[in-house]
C-alpha cells in the first residue's frame, strides 16, 4: 500500500508487499487499552533486508505496533505474520523459536544492573543454549567489536555513559544473529553526537548482518539518515508510507506539520483556551489584581 497525500487507509487495506519480499507483516491490527483505541486497523509489510522507519507523534501507537511483531502484545482484531506463519494466535511455547529470529533494542536499553557487560550479552545465549554455550566468549567479543566497545567487556552498566549502554544493549540484541532487529526509540536521551553513533551502527548492522531493521522513532534526523522506507502513524492509522523522498515531497498536512515540528491548530487552540479560562477564573476569585 502506498497512501497518497491526504488518503487515510482503512481496516480493509491490503498488504504493501508480497510475503516473499516482507518477512514481517501486520494486517488490519486493532488494539485498545481500556477505552483508548491505540491501533485502528494498521496494515503494513516490512521489506526484507531494508530499514523501515516508523514515524509519528508520541502516543500514536508506534511502540505498541512494534510489540505486536514479537507477540509481546496480541491484537484484538487483525493478523501478524513472520514469514508465512501467522504468529498472533500461537502459544508462548510455539512463539519462542520465532522470537529468536528477532533482536529487540528497548527504549532504555534494559541492561541488568546486577550483571557486567559480558554477562548481559551472554544472557540470551545462556537462556537458549544452557550455562556453557559453545564459543560464548568469542560470540560476546564479536558483537562488542561490531559496536566498538570490546574494551568495556567486564565493566558494569553503571560505569558506562548512556550512549555506551545503548550500544551494549544493541550488541545483546544481535548476539543470537537474528533475522530482524527492532529498535524502539534508539536515540532517545542521547546528545546529537551519540545519537549519530547509533545511527551509524544501525546502518552497519544492516550491511554486515544483512538484517531487516524496523526503527520506531520521532527523531527526524535519525529517520532520514537510516531509512530505506518510511511509514507514518497518526492516531493509530497509517497516513503515508514510501521512500524518504515521498515524505519530503508530501503535501499531506499531517505529514508536513510533523516534519516541520508544528502543532496543529486544534492543539494550539486548546492551549490558548485553557490559558484564557485560567485567567478568567483567577480574576473572579480575586487572584488577579
BAMI-654954 format. One line per field, with one value per residue: residue number from 0; y, x, z of N, C-alpha, C in turn. Coordinates in steps of 0.1 Angstrom, whole numbers, plus 2048, in hexadecimal, padded with zeros to 3 digits. Atoms other than C-alpha are relative to their C-alpha. Layout:
N
lumza: NUM,...
n_Y: Y,...
n_X: X,...
n_Z: Z,...
ca_Y: Y,...
ca_X: X,...
ca_Z: Z,...
c_Y: Y,...
c_X: X,...
c_Z: Z,...
// end
This chain:
289
lumza: 0,1,2,3,4,5,6,7,8,9,10,11,12,13,14,15,16,17,18,19,20,21,22,23,24,25,26,27,28,29,30,31,32,33,34,35,36,37,38,39,40,41,42,43,44,45,46,47,48,49,50,51,52,53,54,55,56,57,58,59,60,61,62,63,64,65,66,67,68,69,70,71,72,73,74,75,76,77,78,79,80,81,82,83,84,85,86,87,88,89,90,91,92,93,94,95,96,97,98,99,100,101,102,103,104,105,106,107,108,109,110,111,112,113,114,115,116,117,118,119,120,121,122,123,124,125,126,127,128,129,130,131,132,133,134,135,136,137,138,139,140,141,142,143,144,145,146,147,148,149,150,151,152,153,154,155,156,157,158,159,160,161,162,163,164,165,166,167,168,169,170,171,172,173,174,175,176,177,178,179,180,181,182,183,184,185,186,187,188,189,190,191,192,193,194,195,196,197,198,199,200,201,202,203,204,205,206,207,208,209,210,211,212,213,214,215,216,217,218,219,220,221,222,223,224,225,226,227,228,229,230,231,232,233,234,235,236,237,238,239,240,241,242,243,244,245,246,247,248,249,250,251,252,253,254,255,256,257,258,259,260,261,262,263,264,265,266,267,268,269,270,271,272,273,274,275,276,277,278,279,280,281,282,283,284,285,286,287,288
n_Y: 7F4,7F4,7F6,7F3,7F5,7FE,80C,807,80D,806,80D,80A,7FD,80C,7FF,7F7,807,80E,806,804,7F4,7FA,80A,7FC,7FA,7FF,7FE,7FB,802,7F7,802,7F6,801,7FB,7FA,7F9,807,7FC,803,800,807,7FE,80A,7FC,80B,7FA,806,809,7FB,7F2,7F9,7F9,7F7,7FD,7F3,7FB,7FA,808,805,804,80F,806,80A,80A,808,807,80C,80B,808,80B,807,7FB,7FC,807,7F7,804,805,7FF,80B,7FD,80B,800,808,804,805,7F7,802,7F9,80A,80A,801,7FB,80A,800,7F3,7FF,800,7F5,7F4,801,7FA,7F2,7F9,7F4,7F5,7F9,7F1,7FC,809,80C,808,804,7F9,80A,807,7F8,800,80E,808,7FB,804,80F,804,808,80D,80A,804,808,80B,806,7F8,7FF,800,802,7F4,7F4,7F4,7FB,7FA,7F3,7F7,7FD,7F6,7F3,7FA,7FA,7F3,7F8,7FF,80C,7FC,7FF,80D,804,7F5,801,7F6,7F3,7FA,7FC,7F5,804,805,80D,809,803,808,80D,806,804,80C,80B,802,807,80B,80C,7FF,7FF,7FC,7F3,7F8,7F6,7F5,7F7,7F3,803,7F4,7F8,7FD,7FE,7F3,802,808,80E,804,803,80C,80A,800,807,80E,806,802,80A,80D,804,804,80C,80C,802,801,7F7,7F7,7F8,7F6,7F7,7F4,7F3,7F9,7FF,801,80E,807,7FE,806,80F,806,804,800,7F9,801,7F7,803,7F4,804,80E,803,7FD,7F5,800,809,7FF,7FC,7F3,7F4,7FE,7F8,7F2,7F9,802,7F5,803,7F6,807,804,7F4,7FA,808,7FE,7F3,7FF,7F6,805,7FE,7F5,805,801,7F2,7FA,806,7FA,7F2,800,803,7F4,7F6,804,7FF,7F2,7FC,806,7F9,7F2,801,804,7F6,804,7F6,7F2
n_X: 808,7F9,80B,7FE,802,80D,807,7FF,805,80A,7FD,7FF,7F4,7F8,7F2,7F9,7F7,802,7F9,7F2,7F8,802,801,809,80C,80C,80C,80C,800,807,7FC,804,7FD,80C,808,7F8,7FC,7F2,7FE,80D,7FF,7F3,7FB,7F2,7F6,7F3,7F8,7F5,7F2,800,803,80C,802,80D,801,80D,7FF,802,80E,807,801,7F4,7FA,80A,7FF,7F4,801,808,7F8,7FA,809,800,80E,808,80A,80E,803,7F5,7F6,7F2,7F9,7F2,7FF,80D,808,808,7FB,808,808,7F8,7FD,7F3,7F6,7FE,7FA,7F2,7F7,802,7FA,7F1,7FC,801,7F9,808,7FA,80A,7FE,7F6,7F5,804,7F5,801,7F6,7F8,7F6,7F7,803,7FF,80B,80C,800,801,80D,809,7FA,802,80E,803,7F8,7FB,7F6,7F3,802,7F4,7F9,807,7F8,7FE,80C,802,7F6,803,80B,7FA,7F8,80A,805,7F4,7FF,7FA,7F7,808,806,802,806,80F,808,7FF,7F4,801,809,80D,7FD,7FA,80A,809,7F8,7FF,80E,801,7F8,808,80C,7FC,7F7,806,801,80E,803,806,7FC,809,7FB,80B,7FA,7F2,7F8,806,7F8,7F2,7FD,7FF,7F4,803,80B,7FA,7F9,80A,804,7F6,801,80C,7FB,7F5,805,808,7F7,7F7,807,80B,80D,80B,801,80C,7FC,80B,7F9,805,7F3,800,7F2,7FD,809,7FC,7F2,7FF,80C,802,80E,806,80F,804,80C,806,80C,802,802,7F5,804,7F7,7F4,7F9,7F2,7FE,803,80E,803,7FC,809,80E,809,80A,7FE,7FC,7F2,7F8,7FF,7F7,7F2,7FC,801,80B,80C,80C,809,808,7F8,7FD,80D,802,7F7,803,80C,7FD,7FA,80B,80A,7FA,7FF,80D,803,7F8,805,80C,7FD,7F7,7F2,7F9,803
n_Z: 800,800,7FE,806,7F7,7FC,800,7F3,802,7F7,7FB,80B,808,804,7FC,809,807,7FF,7F5,803,7FF,7F2,7F6,7F5,805,7F8,808,7F9,7F1,7F7,7F2,7F7,7F2,7FA,80A,809,80C,803,80F,806,80D,806,809,805,803,7FE,80B,7FB,801,801,7F3,800,7F5,7FD,7FB,7FA,7F3,7F4,7FD,80D,801,806,7F7,7FE,80C,800,7F7,806,80A,7F9,7F7,7F3,7FF,80A,805,7FE,80D,80A,800,800,806,802,80C,805,7F4,7F7,7F2,7F5,7FA,7FB,7F2,7FD,803,80E,804,7FC,80B,809,7F9,801,80D,7FE,7F6,7FC,7F9,7F8,800,7F6,7FF,7F7,7FB,7F2,7F7,7F8,809,808,80E,805,7FC,807,80E,800,7FA,80A,804,7F5,7FF,80B,802,7F3,7F8,806,80F,808,805,7FA,800,80E,806,7F9,805,80E,801,7FA,80A,80A,7FB,7FC,7F2,7FA,7F5,7F3,7FF,7F2,7F8,7FC,807,7F9,803,80E,804,806,80E,7FF,7FC,80C,809,7FA,801,80E,801,7FA,809,80C,7FD,805,80E,805,80E,800,7F4,7FD,7F9,7FA,7FD,7FC,7FD,7F5,7F4,803,806,80E,804,7FC,809,80D,7FE,801,80E,807,7FD,807,80E,800,7FD,80C,80B,7FC,7FC,80A,7F8,802,7F4,7FE,7F6,7FB,7FB,804,803,80F,805,800,809,80E,802,800,806,80E,802,7F4,7FD,7F6,7F9,7F9,7F9,802,80D,809,808,80C,801,80D,7FF,7FA,809,800,7F4,802,80A,7FC,7FD,7F6,7F5,7F4,802,801,7F2,7F8,804,7FD,7F2,7FD,7FA,807,7FB,7F5,7F4,7FB,7FB,7F2,7F7,7FE,7F8,7F2,7FB,7FF,7F6,7F3,7FD,7FD,7F3,7F6,7FF,7F8,7F3,7FA,802,808,7FB
ca_Y: 800,822,83C,85C,87E,882,85E,84C,826,811,7EF,7DE,7EC,7D1,7C8,7DF,7C3,79E,786,77B,79F,7A7,78F,7A3,7AD,7BA,7BA,7D0,7CF,7DF,7E5,7F7,7FD,801,81B,829,81C,81C,80A,80D,7F3,7F6,7E3,7E3,7CD,7D3,7CD,7B2,7BE,7E2,7FC,807,825,82A,84E,860,875,868,852,849,824,81F,80C,7F9,7ED,7E3,7CC,7BA,7AF,798,78E,7A4,7B2,7A1,7B3,7B3,7B0,7AB,794,794,780,776,768,752,74A,75C,762,777,757,742,736,743,722,724,749,742,737,753,76D,760,76E,791,7A8,7C4,7E4,7F1,817,819,7FD,7E6,7DA,7C6,7DB,7BC,7AF,7BC,7C2,79F,78F,7A6,79C,777,776,76D,753,742,744,733,71B,714,720,71A,724,719,735,74D,764,766,76E,789,799,798,7AC,7C5,7CA,7D1,7EE,7F9,7F1,7D2,7E6,7E8,7C3,7BF,7E1,7E5,7F8,814,81B,822,841,841,83D,820,80F,811,802,7E5,7DF,7DE,7C5,7AF,7B3,7A4,789,76E,779,783,787,7A6,7C2,7D8,7FA,80D,832,829,84D,859,86A,86D,88D,892,883,863,861,861,845,830,83A,82E,80D,807,80C,7F6,7D9,7D9,7D6,7BD,7A7,7AB,7B0,7BF,7DE,7EF,80F,821,846,86A,875,883,886,862,857,867,85A,835,830,81D,81E,833,831,84B,842,85C,854,82F,82F,82F,851,84D,833,833,83D,85A,871,86A,879,897,89F,897,8B1,89F,8B9,89F,893,8B5,8C3,8A7,8AB,8D0,8CA,8E0,8DA,8D8,8F5,8DF,8D9,8FE,908,8F0,8FF,923,91B,90C,92A,942,92E,92D,953,958,941,953,975,96A,95B,97A,969,985,9A9
ca_X: 800,80D,7F5,7F1,7F3,7D4,7C9,7C3,7C2,7A6,7A5,7A1,7C2,7D6,7FA,814,82B,82A,833,853,85F,854,85D,848,824,806,7E3,7C7,7D3,7BE,7C9,7B9,7C2,7A2,78E,7AC,7AF,7D4,7D6,7B9,7BE,7E3,7EF,814,82F,853,86B,885,8A9,89F,89B,877,872,851,84A,82F,828,828,80A,802,808,82C,83A,819,81B,83F,837,81D,838,847,828,82E,80B,7EF,7D6,7B0,7AB,7C2,7E0,805,81D,841,84B,82D,821,806,814,7FA,7E7,805,80B,829,83B,836,840,862,874,865,870,894,893,88E,8A6,895,8A6,890,88C,8A0,8B8,8AB,8CD,8CF,8E0,8EB,8FF,91D,91F,92B,90F,8F4,8FE,902,8E0,8CB,8E5,8E3,8BD,8BC,8D9,8E0,8FA,918,90F,927,941,930,94D,955,931,92F,94F,944,924,937,950,932,927,94B,94B,960,975,957,950,953,945,924,908,90B,92E,923,914,8F1,8FE,914,8F7,8E2,8FF,903,8DD,8E0,8FC,8E6,8C9,8DE,8F2,8DA,8DE,8BA,8AA,897,8A2,888,892,87B,886,8AB,8B7,8A1,8B4,8D4,8E6,8E9,90C,903,8E3,8F7,90C,8ED,8E1,902,8FF,8DC,8EB,909,8F5,8DD,8FA,910,8F5,8DC,8BF,89D,89B,87C,883,868,872,867,88B,889,8AF,8B3,895,8A1,8C5,8BD,89C,898,873,85C,83A,827,80D,7F4,7D8,7DD,7DC,7F5,7F3,811,82B,846,86A,879,874,84F,84E,863,84B,82B,80F,7FB,7F6,7FB,81C,829,821,833,852,852,84C,82C,80F,7EC,7D3,7BE,7DA,7E4,7BF,7BC,7DA,7CF,7AC,7B9,7CF,7B2,79B,7B5,7B9,794,790,7AC,79D,77B,78C,7A1,7C0,7C8,7CB
ca_Z: 800,7F7,806,7F2,803,817,813,834,832,841,851,82F,822,80F,819,80A,7FE,7F6,812,800,800,824,840,859,851,864,856,864,888,8A2,8C6,8E3,907,91C,908,8F5,8D1,8C9,8A7,88F,874,86C,84D,845,835,83E,820,824,82A,82B,848,84D,863,874,87C,890,8AE,8D1,8D9,8B4,8B9,8AC,8CA,8CE,8AA,8AE,8CC,8B7,89F,8B9,8CC,8EA,8E3,8D0,8BA,8C1,89C,87E,878,87D,867,868,846,83C,860,873,896,8A9,8B1,8BC,8DF,8F2,8ED,8C7,8C6,8D6,8B7,8A3,8BD,8B9,895,8A4,8B6,8CA,8D5,8F1,8F5,915,90D,929,934,954,96F,982,964,953,92E,926,93A,92B,908,911,922,902,8F8,91A,91A,8F8,8FA,91F,938,921,8FD,8E2,8DB,8F4,8F8,8D3,8CB,8E6,8DB,8B6,8BC,8D3,8B7,8A0,8B6,8BE,8E3,8E9,902,91B,91B,941,94B,95D,94C,967,95B,937,927,919,8F6,900,912,8F2,8DE,8F7,8F6,8D0,8D2,8E8,8CF,8B3,8C5,8BA,896,890,86E,879,891,8A2,8AF,8C7,8C8,8C6,8C8,8E5,901,8ED,8E2,8BC,8B9,8CD,8B9,899,8A6,8AA,887,879,88B,87D,85A,862,871,853,83B,84F,85D,840,858,852,869,877,889,89D,8A3,8A3,89D,879,875,87E,869,848,84E,853,840,81F,824,83B,84B,85E,878,885,89E,898,873,856,845,82D,823,809,802,815,7F7,7F8,81B,811,7F5,808,808,822,83E,85A,84B,842,865,875,860,867,88C,88D,8A4,895,897,8AD,8C6,8C7,8CB,8E9,8F9,8F4,901,921,926,920,937,953,951,952,970,983,97C,98B,9A9,9B0,9A4,98B,997
c_Y: 80C,80B,80D,80B,802,7F4,7F8,7F2,7FB,7F2,7F6,802,7F3,801,808,7F8,7F1,7FA,7FD,80C,807,7F5,803,808,801,804,804,7FF,80B,7FD,80C,7FD,807,807,808,7F7,805,7FD,7FD,7FA,802,7F4,804,7F3,807,7F9,7F9,807,80F,806,808,808,803,80D,803,806,7F7,7FB,7FB,7F1,7F9,7F5,7F4,7F6,7F8,7F3,7F5,7F7,7F4,7FA,805,806,7F8,809,7FB,7FB,802,7F4,805,7F4,801,7F5,7FB,7FC,80B,7FE,806,7F6,7F5,800,805,7F6,800,80D,800,7FF,80B,80D,800,806,80F,805,80D,809,808,80F,804,7F6,7F3,7F7,7FC,806,7F7,7F8,809,7FF,7F2,7F8,805,7FA,7F1,7FB,7F9,7F3,7F5,7FC,7F6,7F3,7F9,809,802,7FF,7FE,80E,80D,80C,806,807,80E,80B,805,80B,80D,807,807,80E,808,801,7F4,803,801,7F3,7FC,80C,7FD,80B,80E,808,806,80D,7FB,7FA,7F2,7F5,7FB,7F7,7F1,7F9,7FB,7F4,7F4,7FC,7F7,7F4,7F3,800,800,803,80E,807,80B,80B,809,80D,7FF,80C,809,802,802,80E,7FD,7F7,7F1,7FA,7FC,7F3,7F4,7FF,7F8,7F1,7F9,7FD,7F5,7F2,7FB,7FB,7F3,7F4,7FD,7FE,809,808,807,809,809,80D,80C,80A,801,7FF,7F2,7F9,802,7FB,7F1,7FA,7FD,802,806,7FE,80A,7FB,80D,7FB,7F1,7FB,804,80C,801,7F6,801,803,80D,80C,802,809,80F,808,800,80E,7FD,809,7F9,7FD,80C,808,7F9,802,80E,803,80B,7F9,804,80C,7FC,800,80E,807,7FB,807,80F,801,7FD,80C,80B,7FD,802,80F,805,7FC,807,80E,800,7FD,80A,7FD,80A,80D,80A
c_X: 809,7F5,804,7FE,7F1,7F7,803,7FB,7F6,804,801,80C,808,80F,808,80B,7FD,808,80F,809,800,7FF,7F7,7F4,7F6,7F5,7F4,800,7FA,804,7FB,805,7F4,7F8,809,804,80D,803,7F2,800,80C,804,80D,808,80D,80A,80C,80E,801,7FD,7F3,7FF,7F1,7FF,7F2,801,7FE,7F2,7F9,800,80D,805,7F6,800,80C,7FF,7F7,808,807,7F7,800,7F2,7F9,7F4,7F2,7FA,80C,80A,80E,808,80F,802,7F1,7F7,7F9,805,7F8,7F7,808,801,80E,80B,803,806,80F,809,7FF,807,80F,804,800,80A,7F8,809,7F5,804,80A,80C,7FD,80B,7FE,80B,809,80A,809,7FD,800,7F3,7F3,7FF,7FF,7F3,7F7,807,7FE,7F1,7FC,808,805,80B,80E,7FE,80D,806,7FA,808,803,7F4,7FD,80A,7FD,7F6,805,809,7F7,7FC,80C,802,806,808,7F7,7FA,7FD,7FC,7F2,7F9,801,80D,800,7F7,7F3,802,806,7F6,7F7,808,802,7F3,7FE,808,7F9,7F5,804,809,7FB,7FF,7F2,7FF,7FA,804,7F5,806,7F5,807,80E,808,7FB,80A,80F,803,802,80C,7FE,7F5,805,808,7F6,7FA,80A,800,7F4,804,80A,7FA,7F7,809,808,7F8,7F4,7F3,7F6,7FE,7F3,803,7F4,807,7F7,80B,801,80E,804,7F8,805,80E,7FF,7F5,802,7F1,7FA,7F1,7FD,7F3,7FA,7F2,7FD,7FE,80C,7FB,809,80A,807,80F,801,7FC,7F1,7FC,805,7F7,7F1,7F9,7F6,803,805,80F,809,802,809,80E,805,800,7F6,7F4,7F4,7F9,7F8,808,803,7F3,7FD,808,7FC,7F3,802,806,7F6,7F7,807,801,7F3,7FC,807,7FB,7F3,803,809,80E,808,7FD,804
c_Z: 800,801,7F9,80A,803,801,80D,7FE,80A,804,7F5,7F7,7FD,805,7F6,7F8,801,80B,7FD,801,80E,80A,80B,7FA,80B,7F7,808,80F,807,80E,808,80E,808,7F4,7F5,7F4,7FB,7F1,7FA,7F2,7F8,7F7,7FB,7FD,800,7F6,805,7FD,7FF,80E,7FE,80D,802,808,806,80D,80B,802,7F3,7FE,7FB,808,802,7F4,800,809,7FB,7F7,806,80A,80E,803,7F5,7FC,804,7F3,7F7,802,7FF,7FA,801,7F5,7FC,80C,808,80E,80B,807,806,80F,803,7FC,7F1,7FB,803,7F5,7F6,806,7FE,7F2,801,80A,803,809,807,801,80A,801,807,803,80E,809,808,7F8,7FA,7F1,7FA,803,7FA,7F2,7FF,804,7F5,7FB,80B,802,7F5,801,80D,806,7F9,7F1,7F9,7FC,806,7FF,7F3,7FB,807,7FB,7F1,800,807,7F6,7F6,804,806,80F,807,80D,80D,804,80F,809,804,7F8,806,7FC,7F1,7FE,7FA,7F3,800,804,7F4,7F7,806,7FE,7F1,7FD,805,7F7,7F4,802,7FB,7F1,7FA,7F1,7FF,80D,802,809,805,805,803,803,80C,80B,7FC,7F9,7F1,7FB,804,7F8,7F3,800,7FE,7F2,7F7,802,7FA,7F2,7FF,802,7F4,7F5,804,804,7F7,806,7FA,80D,800,80B,803,806,7FD,7FD,7F1,7FA,7FF,7F5,7F1,7FE,7FE,7F7,7F1,7FD,80D,801,80A,806,806,805,7FC,7F2,7F7,7F7,7F3,802,7F3,802,807,7F8,7FF,80C,7FE,7F7,804,802,80A,80C,80D,7FF,800,80D,808,7FC,803,80F,805,807,7F7,805,80C,80D,805,805,80E,80A,804,808,80E,806,803,80C,80E,804,805,80E,80B,802,809,80F,808,7FE,7F8,805,7F5
// end
